Amino acid sequence: MQSFLRKNKLIDSLSLSLPSNKAKFIEKFKENVEPSDLSFTPFEALSNSPYIYKGNILENIFTIQKKKKLFAAKQTHPIATGKIIENINGITVTMEINGISPIMKFFYGFLIFFYSIFILAILSISFIDSLFSLIAFPFIIIHATLMFTIPFFMIKSSVKNFKLEIEREFYFWIK
């Protein structure tokens, strides 16, 4: 499953070399990221916090996610989990950006369950009325294709955009 998600860019990796030390990076991280455990909060979009990101950081490991906004067009926000490695001439930050949230796993599981029941119902009705199945079966296949592919491309786009955005942010924090 991981290889499928990586191949389709729903999970991506990023490695940055930053001209800074680990203590300064952790300090800048804490200045720009709201401390949070990244769990679901129902009124997050209504919060009055000045932070753009939420996450947490330990000694060498961090997690970061962009906060939800009230009228944002895309509501998929990938989570980046990373490690900080201190080198002689700076630090190396390696991250894994995961676009599949637990809610999306539930959504895709529900879609598979719903469409399999619906297709089985259409196939059982086709024994009684074949004209109905000729009309309904192509419609349900097209509908299922759209319901699976639209979120897929939204997640793929959000992972790509988050990767570029977090790279810019980290360089901006250090300067």
N, C-alpha and C positions, 0 to 999 in steps of 0.2 A: 504494500500500500504506500509506504514512504517513497519508493522508487517511482511509482505512478505520479504522486503529488510533486515530486522534484522534477520529473521529466516534463510535466505540464506547467511548471513554474507557479504552483500553488504554495510550495515551500521553496524558499531560496536562501542562499548563503551570501554573506558579505564579509570581507576582511579589509580593515582600514589600518593604515600606519599613520599615527598622529604624532606630531612633534611636541610631546608633552610628557609629564610624568604621571604616574598612576594617582597620586594624591591630588594633583590639580584636576585631573579628569573626574575623579569621584566628587570633588568639591563642586565643580561646574554641573555635574549630573544632578546633585542634590539641589542646586540653585534653580535649575530649569525643569525639574520633573516633580510632580506632586506625588508624595509617598502614598502608595496604594497597592493592594494585593491583586489587582486586575480582575476582580470578580465582577459579576453583573450588578450594576446599581441602576435602579429604575429612573431616577431623576438626575442622572449625570449630565445630561444636556442642559439642564436648568441651573447647574451650579455656577456660582459667581467667582470661581477660582481664576487667577491670572495665568495659570499654567496651561500649556498646550498639550503636554504629555503627562501620563501617569505611569508609575512603575515603582520598582525598588532596586536597591543595589546593596550587595554585601561586599566582601573584600575583593573578590575577583569575578563575581557573577552578577549580572543584572538582567532585568526584564523591563521592557518599555513598550507602551502602546499610546497611540494618539487618542486624546479624549474625544468623545462624541459631542457634536454640536447640534443645536436644535433644528436648523433647517438645512443641514448638509445634504448634498445630492447623493453621495455614496455613504452608506452606513456600515460598510465592512471595514473594520480596522484590524489589520494584522498585529500580531504580537511578536516582538523581537526578543530573543533570549541570547545573551552573549557572554563572552569571557574577555577579561582584560589581562594582557600579558605584557609585562614591562621588559623592554629591551635596552640595549646600551644607548641608542640614539632616539628613544621615544617609547611609545606603547603601540601594541597591536591589538585592535579590537576585532574579534571574530563574532559574527552574529548568525543566527538562523532565524529567518523571518517566516512565520507560519500564518497563512491566511485562513486556515480552516479552524473556526471556533467551534466549541461544543454545540452551540445553537445550530450551526450549519450542518454538523454531523446529524443532529436530530432531524433537521429539515430534510436532508437527503434520505435518511432512513424512512421518514414519514412518506416522502414521495414514492419511494420504491414500494412500500406497503400499499399505499393508495392506488397506484397505477397497476400493480399486479392484481389486486382485487377487482379493479375496474375492467381490466383486460379479460380476466377469467369470467366475469359477469357477461361481457359482450360475447365471448366465445360460447358460453352456455345458452345465451339468448339466440345465437346464430342458428342453433338447431331448430328453433321454432320459427324465427323470422330472419331469413338470410338477407333481405333488403336492408333491414335495420343495421346489421353488422357491416354491410358494405359501406354504409354512410358513417357509422359511428367509429369503426376501427381506424380508418385513416385520420379522422379528426383527433382521436385520443392519442395516436402516435405523434402527430404534429404538436399537439399540446404538451405532451410529455417531453418531447425534444426541446421545446422552448423553456419549459420549467426547469430542466436540468442544465441547459447551456447558458441561459442568461446569468444566473448567479455564478456559474463557473467563470465566465469572462469578467464579471465584476470583481470577483476575488483575485483573479489573475492580474487585473489592472491595478487593484489596490496594493498588491504585494510589490509590483513594479514601481508604483509611485512612492510607496513608503520607503523602499530601498533607496531611491534617489533623495528623498526628503531627509531621511535620518543621516545619510552621508553628509549632506550639506549642513545639517544642524550640528553634528559633532565637530566639523571643521570650524563652524562659526563660534561654537562654545570655546574652543581652544584659543582662537585669536583674540 
